[in-house]
Amino acid sequence: MSDDLDTGSTPAPAPTPAPQPAKPGVSASNWEREVLEKLVFATLKEQKASRRWGIFFKALTLLVVVFALSAYFDVSWTGSDGEALGRHTALIEVEGSIESEGSGSAAVVIPALNKAFSDSGSVAVVLHINSPGGSPVQAGMIVDEMIRLRKGYPGKPLYVVVDEICASGCYYIAAGADRIYVNKASIIGSIGVLMDGFGFTGIMEKVGVERRLLTAGENKGFMDPFSPLTEKHKQHAQAMLNEIHQQFIQVVRNGRGKRLKETPETFSGLFWTGAKSIDMGLADAYGTVDSVARDVVKAEDIVDYTQHEGLPERVLKKFGAAMGAGAMKSAVETARPSLH
């Protein structure tokens, strides 16, 4: 039958959709132009926004750099050398170990001392100290500068105010002041020198480890922790410690003068409370920074001359640069004398 469906025949192609009529009054060329204009304006808008953000980040970077430089070089925006500060007590904070880095280093303390003494408005200088000690070299450089400045500015006294502890290398510094003020419970003293380390020779023998150390110079391996400590090396180390100890003792005797009441224990390395240190002549009286400024100096206005850590150092430490430097330092340094 002619009306029957032929299932094997190819299906008829789908009809082609009729073209959409253009919007009334808009030709094909005008439509393309509108699209191009929109694209151009969008691109320009994006470029303007990008430029604005670029200017913002450049300005922010410049601001950070300026701030970092001002913090690093301790720039004062209120005047030069404190000329407009008026009559005041100059304060310098020393916190932590007396080492080649940090607030207790000579590179930080000495410039602050010079700035405080040279300021025409400062009536006296107060070192506010809280330290268990540290390097005899750093302590020696600081106390030498303290003595020099006291001679150069005879009318401007230098006082030390102790917080929790002022022991060993810290007391080495304190002895160079005109007077030392403490709290009755402060820890004072420890006038001695030490050199510490470890020896692993016994453990190496037990586990069968052989130390292979080659040196040019028979004493180059002195204080090597993996080699036995010879009697000769022990005597040499002890002689160095005794020499530094005598330097320490001389600084204390020169600084304290007749106020010092020496006993066999004074320079033995022991330490005492602030109350006992006054009885021994190691300190002079009780006092705080505020009480010294108010009652001794008679200048209650206190100006901090401490050279605080700048932004670059904080950033470097945040990213571990200081930790890396400390690890390298620990890896390559050998034992050395310490005023702890």
C-alpha positions in Angstrom: 0.0 0.0 0.0 1.2 3.4 -0.8 0.2 4.7 2.6 2.4 2.2 4.5 5.6 3.6 6.2 8.9 2.4 4.8 11.0 1.9 7.9 14.2 1.4 5.9 14.1 4.8 4.2 16.4 7.7 5.2 14.7 10.2 7.5 14.0 13.6 6.0 16.5 16.3 7.1 15.4 18.7 9.8 14.1 22.0 8.5 16.6 24.9 8.7 15.6 27.5 11.3 14.5 30.7 9.7 16.9 33.6 10.3 16.0 35.9 13.2 14.9 39.3 12.0 17.1 42.2 13.0 15.8 44.6 15.6 13.8 47.3 14.2 15.9 50.2 13.1 19.3 48.3 13.7 21.2 47.1 10.7 23.7 44.2 10.9 26.7 46.6 10.7 25.3 48.7 13.5 24.8 45.6 15.7 28.5 44.6 15.2 29.6 48.1 16.0 27.7 48.2 19.3 29.3 44.9 20.3 32.8 46.2 19.5 32.2 49.4 21.4 31.0 47.4 24.4 34.1 45.3 24.3 36.4 48.3 23.9 34.7 50.2 26.8 34.9 47.1 29.0 38.6 46.7 28.2 39.3 50.4 29.0 37.4 50.1 32.3 39.4 47.0 33.3 42.7 48.8 32.4 41.7 51.8 34.5 40.8 49.6 37.5 44.1 47.7 37.0 46.0 51.0 37.0 44.3 52.2 40.1 45.2 49.0 42.0 48.7 49.2 40.7 49.1 52.8 42.0 47.6 51.7 45.3 50.0 48.9 45.8 53.0 51.0 44.7 52.0 53.7 47.2 51.6 51.1 49.9 55.0 49.6 49.1 56.6 53.0 49.3 54.9 53.7 52.6 56.2 50.4 54.0 59.7 51.1 52.8 59.7 54.6 54.3 58.4 53.3 57.6 61.0 50.5 57.6 63.9 52.9 56.9 62.7 55.3 59.6 62.5 52.4 62.1 65.8 51.0 61.1 67.7 54.2 61.4 65.7 55.4 64.4 64.5 58.5 62.7 62.7 61.0 65.0 59.9 63.0 63.4 59.6 65.3 66.4 62.9 67.0 66.3 66.6 66.4 66.3 68.5 65.0 69.3 65.6 65.8 71.6 66.2 69.6 71.6 62.5 70.3 72.3 62.1 67.6 75.0 63.1 69.9 77.9 64.5 68.7 81.2 64.1 64.9 81.5 65.6 61.6 82.7 67.1 59.6 79.9 66.2 55.9 79.9 67.9 53.0 78.2 66.5 49.4 78.5 68.8 46.4 78.5 66.8 43.1 78.4 68.1 39.6 78.0 71.6 38.1 77.4 74.6 40.4 76.8 75.5 39.1 73.4 76.6 40.5 70.0 73.0 40.7 68.9 69.9 42.0 70.7 69.2 44.8 73.1 72.2 43.8 75.3 74.8 44.2 72.5 77.4 46.9 72.5 76.2 47.9 69.0 72.8 48.8 70.5 73.6 50.1 73.9 76.6 52.3 73.1 74.8 54.5 70.5 71.9 54.9 72.9 74.3 56.0 75.7 76.0 58.5 73.4 72.6 60.0 72.3 71.3 60.1 75.9 74.4 61.8 77.3 74.7 64.3 74.4 71.1 65.5 74.7 71.1 68.9 76.3 67.8 68.2 78.0 68.8 65.0 79.8 69.7 65.5 83.4 70.8 62.0 84.1 71.0 58.6 82.4 69.3 55.5 83.7 70.2 52.0 82.5 67.2 49.7 83.3 68.7 46.2 83.3 67.3 42.7 83.4 69.9 40.2 82.3 71.6 37.0 83.5 74.9 37.9 81.9 76.6 36.9 78.7 79.7 37.9 76.7 82.6 39.5 78.6 83.6 41.2 75.3 80.3 43.0 74.9 80.1 43.8 78.6 83.6 45.2 78.5 83.0 47.4 75.5 79.8 48.8 77.1 81.4 49.5 80.5 84.4 51.2 78.8 82.0 53.5 77.0 80.1 54.2 80.2 83.3 55.3 81.9 84.4 57.5 79.0 81.0 59.2 78.9 81.0 59.8 82.7 84.3 61.6 82.3 83.1 63.6 79.3 79.9 64.6 81.1 80.8 65.0 84.8 77.6 66.8 85.6 75.4 64.1 84.2 75.2 61.0 86.5 74.7 57.5 85.2 72.5 55.1 87.3 71.6 51.5 87.0 68.2 50.2 88.0 67.9 46.4 88.3 64.7 44.6 87.5 64.6 40.8 88.2 68.3 39.9 87.8 71.6 41.5 87.3 74.2 38.7 87.3 77.6 38.1 85.9 78.1 40.0 82.6 75.2 42.2 83.5 76.8 43.2 86.8 80.0 43.8 84.9 78.1 46.6 83.2 76.3 47.8 86.3 79.6 48.2 88.2 80.5 51.0 85.8 77.6 53.2 86.9 77.6 55.9 89.6 74.9 54.1 91.7 73.0 50.8 91.5 69.4 50.6 92.6 67.7 47.2 93.2 64.5 45.6 94.4 64.9 43.7 97.7 64.2 40.4 95.8 66.4 41.1 92.8 69.2 38.6 92.0 72.7 40.3 92.1 76.2 39.1 91.7 77.7 35.9 90.2 81.0 37.6 89.7 82.8 34.8 87.8 83.6 33.4 84.4 82.8 30.0 82.9 83.5 28.0 79.8 81.2 25.1 79.3 80.8 22.3 76.7 80.4 18.5 76.4 82.7 15.6 75.9 81.5 12.6 73.8 84.6 10.4 73.9 83.2 7.8 76.2 80.1 7.3 74.2 82.1 7.1 71.0 84.2 4.3 72.4 81.2 2.3 73.4 79.4 2.5 70.1 82.7 2.1 68.1 82.9 5.5 66.5 86.3 6.7 65.6 87.1 10.5 65.6 89.2 11.5 62.6 90.5 15.0 63.2 93.3 16.5 61.1 94.9 19.8 62.2 97.8 22.0 61.2 99.0 23.1 64.6 99.1 20.8 67.6 96.6 22.8 69.6 94.1 23.6 66.8 91.7 20.9 68.1 91.6 22.7 71.5 88.1 22.2 73.2 86.9 19.8 70.4 84.1 17.9 72.1 84.9 14.7 70.3 88.5 14.6 71.4 89.9 14.0 75.0 90.7 17.1 77.0 94.4 17.0 77.7 95.9 18.4 80.9 97.7 21.0 78.9 94.5 22.3 77.3 92.7 22.3 80.6 95.4 24.4 82.2 95.4 26.8 79.3 91.6 27.2 79.4 91.8 27.8 83.2 94.4 30.4 82.8 92.2 32.3 80.3 89.2 32.1 82.7 91.4 33.4 85.6 92.6 36.3 83.5 89.1 37.4 82.5 87.9 36.9 86.1 90.6 39.3 87.3 89.5 41.8 84.7 85.9 41.5 86.0 87.1 41.9 89.6 89.1 45.0 88.7 86.0 46.6 87.1 83.9 45.9 90.2 86.6 47.3 92.5 87.1 50.4 90.4 83.4 51.0 90.1 82.3 50.3 93.6 85.4 51.7 95.4 85.1 51.9 99.2 81.5 51.0 99.1 82.4 47.4 98.4 82.7 45.2 101.5 84.8 42.3 100.2 84.6 38.9 101.6 86.1 35.5 100.4 82.7 34.9 98.7 82.4 38.2 96.9 84.1 37.1 93.7 83.4 33.4 94.0 80.5 33.3 91.5 77.7 33.3 94.1 74.8 35.6 93.8 72.5 37.3 96.4 69.2 39.1 96.9 69.0 42.8 96.3 68.7 43.3 100.1 71.9 41.4 100.8 73.7 43.1 97.9 73.2 46.5 99.5 74.7 45.2 102.8 77.7 43.8 100.8 78.2 47.1 98.9 77.3 45.5 95.5 74.3 47.9 95.3 73.4 51.2 96.8 69.7 51.4 97.6 66.2 50.3 96.6 64.6 52.0 93.7 62.7 51.8 90.4 63.0 53.9 87.2 60.2 56.1 88.3 61.4 56.6 91.9 65.0 57.3 90.8 63.7 59.9 88.2 61.4 61.5 90.8 63.4 61.4 94.0 67.1 61.2 92.9 67.3 62.9 89.5 64.4 65.3 90.3 63.2 65.1 86.7 60.0 63.0 86.5 59.7 63.2 82.7 61.3 60.1 81.3 62.5 59.8 77.7 63.3 56.4 76.3 66.6 56.4 74.2 66.6 52.6 73.7 67.4 51.6 70.1 64.5 49.3 69.5 64.5 46.6 66.9 63.5 47.9 63.5 60.9 46.5 61.1 63.5 44.8 58.8 64.8 42.8 61.7 61.3 41.8 62.7 60.5 40.7 59.2 63.7 38.7 58.8 63.1 36.9 62.1 59.5 36.2 61.1 60.6 34.4 58.0 63.3 32.4 59.9 66.4 34.3 58.8 67.5 34.8 62.4 66.8 31.1 63.2 69.0 30.1 60.3 71.8 32.4 61.3 71.5 31.1 64.9 71.7 27.5 63.7 74.8 28.2 61.6 76.4 30.1 64.5 75.8 27.2 66.8 77.2 24.7 64.3 80.5 26.5 63.7 81.4 28.1 67.1 83.4 26.3 69.7 83.3 26.9 73.5 84.1 30.4 74.6 84.3 32.2 78.0 81.0 33.5 79.2 79.9 35.7 82.1 76.8 33.7 83.1 
